[in-house]
């Protein structure tokens, strides 16, 4: 399979303090990577739904590119990583659900 889609891994920002104690927000780090897109299997979908989860996509990326990010962006939509699975030494699967809109 080929890596035909772009996925953005989002590392959350934080807050740092300057020399006099002012809090300064740090922007999230957005890292684009290429991925394979897979559908969530029927069994996995229904088993997750029992616990209130709604997995939508499985993104397959190179394992060395993943650093534990819990939020990703795909085609302008944000997704939360529900589960990771090391498919092989070189690949990791990220099972994700869509993040509900704020407000």
Secondary structure, 3 states (H helix, E strand, C coil): CCCCEEEEEEECCCEEECCCCCEEECCCEEEEEEEEEEECCHHHHHHHHHCCCCEEEEEEEEHHHCCCCCEEEECCEEEEEEEEECCCCCEEEEEEEECCCCC
